[in-house]
């Protein structure tokens, strides 16, 4: 029997973390697996639907071997061959830094931009680098933020700094770029609805990271804001 999409996603996640260099304490496997189960195949396909990639996903599932026959080396080779792999670690760190800064602005009443617009911006800029369908959008957004389309994590960080400076005009320009690519705007709407139906929202941090890590400050701020 062919495994479900979510089964494959959960099986591949630890290999993705290993090959990308993402620390084990960021969104541990058991938390990721629970979120994946909450969304299920239908939820994942509903989110990716606006991008027109579902036929590709279903075709890959049909051609996939039995999961139990997939070796560790096969997983590693497949993930290493995925071009966006080079962005995974930096994008996760940029997302943690940016969302932490935005939450500080929000909690202190200093977030002057529309929270819905901000949510849309962070979501899209975080995920667009990992799909071919995101390249045209990033190509439009990069010059607005004086960024480089080949450095998507820097684009996300620049967006966060734009919000911190209260530069609403630039933030609105970014949002206009996103809404012009209406498939991405629709993806955000569907994703938020799916997330609202989840009974489990994981904390991204599993254990206290090594004290020497540059990311500690960001993670500590996030944990303080949650407590």
C-alpha positions as protocol buffer text, in pm:
chain_id: "A"
residue {
  index: 1
  type: UNK
  ca { x: 0 y: 0 z: 0 }
}
residue {
  index: 2
  type: UNK
  ca { x: 131 y: 344 z: -91 }
}
residue {
  index: 3
  type: UNK
  ca { x: 213 y: 566 z: 205 }
}
residue {
  index: 4
  type: UNK
  ca { x: 32 y: 894 z: 253 }
}
residue {
  index: 5
  type: UNK
  ca { x: 188 y: 1232 z: 179 }
}
residue {
  index: 6
  type: UNK
  ca { x: 209 y: 1313 z: 549 }
}
residue {
  index: 7
  type: UNK
  ca { x: 387 y: 983 z: 617 }
}
residue {
  index: 8
  type: UNK
  ca { x: 653 y: 1076 z: 364 }
}
residue {
  index: 9
  type: UNK
  ca { x: 682 y: 1429 z: 503 }
}
residue {
  index: 10
  type: UNK
  ca { x: 734 y: 1299 z: 856 }
}
residue {
  index: 11
  type: UNK
  ca { x: 986 y: 1040 z: 739 }
}
residue {
  index: 12
  type: UNK
  ca { x: 1189 y: 1295 z: 548 }
}
residue {
  index: 13
  type: UNK
  ca { x: 1192 y: 1568 z: 812 }
}
residue {
  index: 14
  type: UNK
  ca { x: 1483 y: 1435 z: 1026 }
}
residue {
  index: 15
  type: UNK
  ca { x: 1695 y: 1386 z: 714 }
}
residue {
  index: 16
  type: UNK
  ca { x: 1618 y: 1741 z: 602 }
}
residue {
  index: 17
  type: UNK
  ca { x: 1725 y: 1878 z: 940 }
}
residue {
  index: 18
  type: UNK
  ca { x: 2044 y: 1672 z: 931 }
}
residue {
  index: 19
  type: UNK
  ca { x: 2146 y: 1780 z: 582 }
}
residue {
  index: 20
  type: UNK
  ca { x: 2055 y: 2146 z: 630 }
}
residue {
  index: 21
  type: UNK
  ca { x: 2233 y: 2181 z: 964 }
}
residue {
  index: 22
  type: UNK
  ca { x: 1922 y: 2289 z: 1155 }
}
residue {
  index: 23
  type: UNK
  ca { x: 1985 y: 2228 z: 1529 }
}
residue {
  index: 24
  type: UNK
  ca { x: 1794 y: 1940 z: 1684 }
}
residue {
  index: 25
  type: UNK
  ca { x: 1634 y: 2170 z: 1942 }
}
residue {
  index: 26
  type: UNK
  ca { x: 1447 y: 2372 z: 1677 }
}
residue {
  index: 27
  type: UNK
  ca { x: 1101 y: 2220 z: 1619 }
}
residue {
  index: 28
  type: UNK
  ca { x: 1186 y: 1864 z: 1734 }
}
residue {
  index: 29
  type: UNK
  ca { x: 1061 y: 1571 z: 1529 }
}
residue {
  index: 30
  type: UNK
  ca { x: 777 y: 1472 z: 1762 }
}
residue {
  index: 31
  type: UNK
  ca { x: 631 y: 1824 z: 1750 }
}
residue {
  index: 32
  type: UNK
  ca { x: 665 y: 1846 z: 1374 }
}
residue {
  index: 33
  type: UNK
  ca { x: 500 y: 1504 z: 1336 }
}
residue {
  index: 34
  type: UNK
  ca { x: 205 y: 1610 z: 1549 }
}
residue {
  index: 35
  type: UNK
  ca { x: 153 y: 1924 z: 1338 }
}
residue {
  index: 36
  type: UNK
  ca { x: 177 y: 1720 z: 1017 }
}
residue {
  index: 37
  type: UNK
  ca { x: -83 y: 1476 z: 1150 }
}
residue {
  index: 38
  type: UNK
  ca { x: -312 y: 1765 z: 1242 }
}
residue {
  index: 39
  type: UNK
  ca { x: -303 y: 1899 z: 884 }
}
residue {
  index: 40
  type: UNK
  ca { x: -322 y: 1558 z: 717 }
}
residue {
  index: 41
  type: UNK
  ca { x: -294 y: 1496 z: 344 }
}
residue {
  index: 42
  type: UNK
  ca { x: -604 y: 1699 z: 266 }
}
residue {
  index: 43
  type: UNK
  ca { x: -482 y: 1996 z: 465 }
}
residue {
  index: 44
  type: UNK
  ca { x: -140 y: 1998 z: 299 }
}
residue {
  index: 45
  type: UNK
  ca { x: -290 y: 1966 z: -49 }
}
residue {
  index: 46
  type: UNK
  ca { x: -541 y: 2241 z: 27 }
}
residue {
  index: 47
  type: UNK
  ca { x: -253 y: 2475 z: 112 }
}
residue {
  index: 48
  type: UNK
  ca { x: -45 y: 2390 z: -196 }
}
residue {
  index: 49
  type: UNK
  ca { x: -349 y: 2390 z: -426 }
}
residue {
  index: 50
  type: UNK
  ca { x: -335 y: 2761 z: -524 }
}
residue {
  index: 51
  type: UNK
  ca { x: 21 y: 2715 z: -651 }
}
residue {
  index: 52
  type: UNK
  ca { x: -88 y: 2446 z: -896 }
}
residue {
  index: 53
  type: UNK
  ca { x: 161 y: 2188 z: -774 }
}
residue {
  index: 54
  type: UNK
  ca { x: -79 y: 1920 z: -650 }
}
residue {
  index: 55
  type: UNK
  ca { x: -64 y: 1717 z: -968 }
}
residue {
  index: 56
  type: UNK
  ca { x: 313 y: 1712 z: -935 }
}
residue {
  index: 57
  type: UNK
  ca { x: 289 y: 1599 z: -573 }
}
residue {
  index: 58
  type: UNK
  ca { x: 39 y: 1323 z: -651 }
}
residue {
  index: 59
  type: UNK
  ca { x: 251 y: 1205 z: -943 }
}
residue {
  index: 60
  type: UNK
  ca { x: 557 y: 1180 z: -720 }
}
residue {
  index: 61
  type: UNK
  ca { x: 360 y: 981 z: -463 }
}
residue {
  index: 62
  type: UNK
  ca { x: 248 y: 737 z: -733 }
}
residue {
  index: 63
  type: UNK
  ca { x: 607 y: 684 z: -848 }
}
residue {
  index: 64
  type: UNK
  ca { x: 757 y: 668 z: -500 }
}
residue {
  index: 65
  type: UNK
  ca { x: 904 y: 338 z: -377 }
}
residue {
  index: 66
  type: UNK
  ca { x: 785 y: 169 z: -60 }
}
residue {
  index: 67
  type: UNK
  ca { x: 890 y: 384 z: 233 }
}
residue {
  index: 68
  type: UNK
  ca { x: 1044 y: 93 z: 421 }
}
residue {
  index: 69
  type: UNK
  ca { x: 1278 y: 25 z: 128 }
}
residue {
  index: 70
  type: UNK
  ca { x: 1415 y: 379 z: 123 }
}
residue {
  index: 71
  type: UNK
  ca { x: 1765 y: 378 z: 268 }
}
residue {
  index: 72
  type: UNK
  ca { x: 1925 y: 657 z: 470 }
}
residue {
  index: 73
  type: UNK
  ca { x: 2169 y: 715 z: 186 }
}
residue {
  index: 74
  type: UNK
  ca { x: 1880 y: 750 z: -60 }
}
residue {
  index: 75
  type: UNK
  ca { x: 1718 y: 1011 z: 161 }
}
residue {
  index: 76
  type: UNK
  ca { x: 2045 y: 1200 z: 200 }
}
residue {
  index: 77
  type: UNK
  ca { x: 2117 y: 1197 z: -173 }
}
residue {
  index: 78
  type: UNK
  ca { x: 1766 y: 1315 z: -261 }
}
residue {
  index: 79
  type: UNK
  ca { x: 1776 y: 1600 z: -10 }
}
residue {
  index: 80
  type: UNK
  ca { x: 2127 y: 1707 z: -112 }
}
residue {
  index: 81
  type: UNK
  ca { x: 2001 y: 1733 z: -470 }
}
residue {
  index: 82
  type: UNK
  ca { x: 1724 y: 1976 z: -369 }
}
residue {
  index: 83
  type: UNK
  ca { x: 1849 y: 2324 z: -473 }
}
residue {
  index: 84
  type: UNK
  ca { x: 1679 y: 2527 z: -194 }
}
residue {
  index: 85
  type: UNK
  ca { x: 1853 y: 2315 z: 73 }
}
residue {
  index: 86
  type: UNK
  ca { x: 2120 y: 2585 z: 106 }
}
residue {
  index: 87
  type: UNK
  ca { x: 1855 y: 2829 z: 233 }
}
residue {
  index: 88
  type: UNK
  ca { x: 1685 y: 2611 z: 496 }
}
residue {
  index: 89
  type: UNK
  ca { x: 1897 y: 2688 z: 803 }
}
residue {
  index: 90
  type: UNK
  ca { x: 1936 y: 3058 z: 731 }
}
residue {
  index: 91
  type: UNK
  ca { x: 1566 y: 3097 z: 653 }
}
residue {
  index: 92
  type: UNK
  ca { x: 1463 y: 2931 z: 979 }
}
residue {
  index: 93
  type: UNK
  ca { x: 1697 y: 3155 z: 1177 }
}
residue {
  index: 94
  type: UNK
  ca { x: 1574 y: 3463 z: 988 }
}
residue {
  index: 95
  type: UNK
  ca { x: 1213 y: 3363 z: 1053 }
}
residue {
  index: 96
  type: UNK
  ca { x: 1277 y: 3321 z: 1427 }
}
residue {
  index: 97
  type: UNK
  ca { x: 1456 y: 3656 z: 1444 }
}
residue {
  index: 98
  type: UNK
  ca { x: 1193 y: 3838 z: 1241 }
}
residue {
  index: 99
  type: UNK
  ca { x: 887 y: 3697 z: 1417 }
}
residue {
  index: 100
  type: UNK
  ca { x: 1046 y: 3762 z: 1756 }
}
residue {
  index: 101
  type: UNK
  ca { x: 1104 y: 4127 z: 1664 }
}
residue {
  index: 102
  type: UNK
  ca { x: 751 y: 4163 z: 1531 }
}
residue {
  index: 103
  type: UNK
  ca { x: 603 y: 4015 z: 1848 }
}
residue {
  index: 104
  type: UNK
  ca { x: 803 y: 4263 z: 2056 }
}
residue {
  index: 105
  type: UNK
  ca { x: 660 y: 4545 z: 1844 }
}
residue {
  index: 106
  type: UNK
  ca { x: 307 y: 4404 z: 1875 }
}
residue {
  index: 107
  type: UNK
  ca { x: 322 y: 4344 z: 2250 }
}
residue {
  index: 108
  type: UNK
  ca { x: 457 y: 4693 z: 2316 }
}
residue {
  index: 109
  type: UNK
  ca { x: 198 y: 4860 z: 2091 }
}
residue {
  index: 110
  type: UNK
  ca { x: 466 y: 4978 z: 1847 }
}
residue {
  index: 111
  type: UNK
  ca { x: 355 y: 4771 z: 1547 }
}
residue {
  index: 112
  type: UNK
  ca { x: 203 y: 5036 z: 1322 }
}
residue {
  index: 113
  type: UNK
  ca { x: 135 y: 4809 z: 1023 }
}
residue {
  index: 114
  type: UNK
  ca { x: -182 y: 4604 z: 977 }
}
residue {
  index: 115
  type: UNK
  ca { x: -119 y: 4270 z: 1158 }
}
residue {
  index: 116
  type: UNK
  ca { x: -295 y: 4076 z: 879 }
}
residue {
  index: 117
  type: UNK
  ca { x: -68 y: 4234 z: 621 }
}
residue {
  index: 118
  type: UNK
  ca { x: 236 y: 4158 z: 836 }
}
residue {
  index: 119
  type: UNK
  ca { x: 132 y: 3796 z: 881 }
}
residue {
  index: 120
  type: UNK
  ca { x: 88 y: 3763 z: 505 }
}
residue {
  index: 121
  type: UNK
  ca { x: 429 y: 3916 z: 442 }
}
residue {
  index: 122
  type: UNK
  ca { x: 620 y: 3698 z: 688 }
}
residue {
  index: 123
  type: UNK
  ca { x: 443 y: 3381 z: 576 }
}
residue {
  index: 124
  type: UNK
  ca { x: 504 y: 3433 z: 206 }
}
residue {
  index: 125
  type: UNK
  ca { x: 862 y: 3556 z: 237 }
}
residue {
  index: 126
  type: UNK
  ca { x: 939 y: 3255 z: 459 }
}
residue {
  index: 127
  type: UNK
  ca { x: 805 y: 2993 z: 219 }
}
residue {
  index: 128
  type: UNK
  ca { x: 854 y: 3140 z: -129 }
}
residue {
  index: 129
  type: UNK
  ca { x: 1226 y: 3050 z: -148 }
}
residue {
  index: 130
  type: UNK
  ca { x: 1146 y: 2679 z: -136 }
}
residue {
  index: 131
  type: UNK
  ca { x: 929 y: 2658 z: -448 }
}
residue {
  index: 132
  type: UNK
  ca { x: 998 y: 2750 z: -810 }
}
residue {
  index: 133
  type: UNK
  ca { x: 664 y: 2932 z: -801 }
}
residue {
  index: 134
  type: UNK
  ca { x: 811 y: 3169 z: -542 }
}
residue {
  index: 135
  type: UNK
  ca { x: 1093 y: 3302 z: -761 }
}
residue {
  index: 136
  type: UNK
  ca { x: 880 y: 3554 z: -958 }
}
residue {
  index: 137
  type: UNK
  ca { x: 738 y: 3689 z: -633 }
}
residue {
  index: 138
  type: UNK
  ca { x: 1080 y: 3727 z: -469 }
}
residue {
  index: 139
  type: UNK
  ca { x: 1206 y: 3892 z: -787 }
}
residue {
  index: 140
  type: UNK
  ca { x: 936 y: 4157 z: -741 }
}
residue {
  index: 141
  type: UNK
  ca { x: 988 y: 4201 z: -366 }
}
residue {
  index: 142
  type: UNK
  ca { x: 1369 y: 4212 z: -357 }
}
residue {
  index: 143
  type: UNK
  ca { x: 1413 y: 4560 z: -512 }
}
residue {
  index: 144
  type: UNK
  ca { x: 1143 y: 4706 z: -286 }
}
residue {
  index: 145
  type: UNK
  ca { x: 1355 y: 4607 z: 15 }
}
residue {
  index: 146
  type: UNK
  ca { x: 1691 y: 4670 z: -159 }
}
residue {
  index: 147
  type: UNK
  ca { x: 1756 y: 4299 z: -127 }
}
residue {
  index: 148
  type: UNK
  ca { x: 1896 y: 4022 z: -343 }
}
residue {
  index: 149
  type: UNK
  ca { x: 1666 y: 3750 z: -476 }
}
residue {
  index: 150
  type: UNK
  ca { x: 1947 y: 3499 z: -422 }
}
residue {
  index: 151
  type: UNK
  ca { x: 1957 y: 3584 z: -50 }
}
residue {
  index: 152
  type: UNK
  ca { x: 1599 y: 3522 z: 65 }
}
residue {
  index: 153
  type: UNK
  ca { x: 1683 y: 3519 z: 436 }
}
residue {
  index: 154
  type: UNK
  ca { x: 1822 y: 3870 z: 402 }
}
residue {
  index: 155
  type: UNK
  ca { x: 1499 y: 3977 z: 229 }
}
residue {
  index: 156
  type: UNK
  ca { x: 1298 y: 3849 z: 526 }
}
residue {
  index: 157
  type: UNK
  ca { x: 1526 y: 4024 z: 773 }
}
residue {
  index: 158
  type: UNK
  ca { x: 1498 y: 4347 z: 573 }
}
residue {
  index: 159
  type: UNK
  ca { x: 1119 y: 4316 z: 591 }
}
residue {
  index: 160
  type: UNK
  ca { x: 1142 y: 4285 z: 968 }
}
residue {
  index: 161
  type: UNK
  ca { x: 1364 y: 4593 z: 989 }
}
residue {
  index: 162
  type: UNK
  ca { x: 1118 y: 4783 z: 770 }
}
residue {
  index: 163
  type: UNK
  ca { x: 844 y: 4712 z: 1023 }
}
residue {
  index: 164
  type: UNK
  ca { x: 1070 y: 4804 z: 1316 }
}
residue {
  index: 165
  type: UNK
  ca { x: 1135 y: 5142 z: 1152 }
}
residue {
  index: 166
  type: UNK
  ca { x: 763 y: 5198 z: 1105 }
}
residue {
  index: 167
  type: UNK
  ca { x: 811 y: 5229 z: 727 }
}
residue {
  index: 168
  type: UNK
  ca { x: 450 y: 5158 z: 636 }
}
residue {
  index: 169
  type: UNK
  ca { x: 484 y: 5268 z: 274 }
}
residue {
  index: 170
  type: UNK
  ca { x: 753 y: 5009 z: 203 }
}
residue {
  index: 171
  type: UNK
  ca { x: 560 y: 4742 z: 392 }
}
residue {
  index: 172
  type: UNK
  ca { x: 256 y: 4819 z: 178 }
}
residue {
  index: 173
  type: UNK
  ca { x: 466 y: 4797 z: -138 }
}
residue {
  index: 174
  type: UNK
  ca { x: 576 y: 4449 z: -33 }
}
residue {
  index: 175
  type: UNK
  ca { x: 214 y: 4355 z: 31 }
}
residue {
  index: 176
  type: UNK
  ca { x: 116 y: 4485 z: -313 }
}
residue {
  index: 177
  type: UNK
  ca { x: 377 y: 4257 z: -468 }
}
residue {
  index: 178
  type: UNK
  ca { x: 231 y: 3962 z: -280 }
}
residue {
  index: 179
  type: UNK
  ca { x: -130 y: 4036 z: -368 }
}
residue {
  index: 180
  type: UNK
  ca { x: -37 y: 4078 z: -735 }
}
residue {
  index: 181
  type: UNK
  ca { x: 69 y: 3715 z: -715 }
}
residue {
  index: 182
  type: UNK
  ca { x: -280 y: 3621 z: -602 }
}
residue {
  index: 183
  type: UNK
  ca { x: -197 y: 3250 z: -575 }
}
residue {
  index: 184
  type: UNK
  ca { x: 32 y: 3331 z: -282 }
}
residue {
  index: 185
  type: UNK
  ca { x: -224 y: 3555 z: -115 }
}
residue {
  index: 186
  type: UNK
  ca { x: -479 y: 3274 z: -149 }
}
residue {
  index: 187
  type: UNK
  ca { x: -227 y: 3026 z: -6 }
}
residue {
  index: 188
  type: UNK
  ca { x: -189 y: 3241 z: 306 }
}
residue {
  index: 189
  type: UNK
  ca { x: -566 y: 3262 z: 356 }
}
residue {
  index: 190
  type: UNK
  ca { x: -605 y: 2884 z: 329 }
}
residue {
  index: 191
  type: UNK
  ca { x: -304 y: 2820 z: 554 }
}
residue {
  index: 192
  type: UNK
  ca { x: -440 y: 3044 z: 829 }
}
residue {
  index: 193
  type: UNK
  ca { x: -775 y: 2867 z: 814 }
}
residue {
  index: 194
  type: UNK
  ca { x: -601 y: 2529 z: 837 }
}
residue {
  index: 195
  type: UNK
  ca { x: -391 y: 2649 z: 1131 }
}
residue {
  index: 196
  type: UNK
  ca { x: -700 y: 2784 z: 1308 }
}
residue {
  index: 197
  type: UNK
  ca { x: -850 y: 2435 z: 1297 }
}
residue {
  index: 198
  type: UNK
  ca { x: -545 y: 2277 z: 1461 }
}
residue {
  index: 199
  type: UNK
  ca { x: -579 y: 2187 z: 1826 }
}
residue {
  index: 200
  type: UNK
  ca { x: -200 y: 2181 z: 1871 }
}
residue {
  index: 201
  type: UNK
  ca { x: 31 y: 2478 z: 1816 }
}
residue {
  index: 202
  type: UNK
  ca { x: 391 y: 2378 z: 1889 }
}
residue {
  index: 203
  type: UNK
  ca { x: 660 y: 2590 z: 2046 }
}
residue {
  index: 204
  type: UNK
  ca { x: 949 y: 2600 z: 1799 }
}
residue {
  index: 205
  type: UNK
  ca { x: 1211 y: 2534 z: 2066 }
}
residue {
  index: 206
  type: UNK
  ca { x: 1268 y: 2186 z: 2207 }
}
residue {
  index: 207
  type: UNK
  ca { x: 1546 y: 2233 z: 2464 }
}
residue {
  index: 208
  type: UNK
  ca { x: 1777 y: 2510 z: 2575 }
}
residue {
  index: 209
  type: UNK
  ca { x: 2035 y: 2564 z: 2297 }
}
residue {
  index: 210
  type: UNK
  ca { x: 2412 y: 2582 z: 2356 }
}
residue {
  index: 211
  type: UNK
  ca { x: 2505 y: 2908 z: 2530 }
}
residue {
  index: 212
  type: UNK
  ca { x: 2757 y: 2994 z: 2258 }
}
residue {
  index: 213
  type: UNK
  ca { x: 2499 y: 3003 z: 1980 }
}
residue {
  index: 214
  type: UNK
  ca { x: 2429 y: 3341 z: 1821 }
}
residue {
  index: 215
  type: UNK
  ca { x: 2063 y: 3248 z: 1803 }
}
residue {
  index: 216
  type: UNK
  ca { x: 2025 y: 3217 z: 2181 }
}
residue {
  index: 217
  type: UNK
  ca { x: 1922 y: 3580 z: 2228 }
}
residue {
  index: 218
  type: UNK
  ca { x: 1642 y: 3546 z: 1976 }
}
residue {
  index: 219
  type: UNK
  ca { x: 1518 y: 3217 z: 2118 }
}
residue {
  index: 220
  type: UNK
  ca { x: 1531 y: 3348 z: 2475 }
}
residue {
  index: 221
  type: UNK
  ca { x: 1322 y: 3649 z: 2375 }
}
residue {
  index: 222
  type: UNK
  ca { x: 1064 y: 3419 z: 2216 }
}
residue {
  index: 223
  type: UNK
  ca { x: 1041 y: 3199 z: 2523 }
}
residue {
  index: 224
  type: UNK
  ca { x: 999 y: 3505 z: 2748 }
}
residue {
  index: 225
  type: UNK
  ca { x: 718 y: 3635 z: 2528 }
}
residue {
  index: 226
  type: UNK
  ca { x: 536 y: 3300 z: 2546 }
}
residue {
  index: 227
  type: UNK
  ca { x: 560 y: 3275 z: 2925 }
}
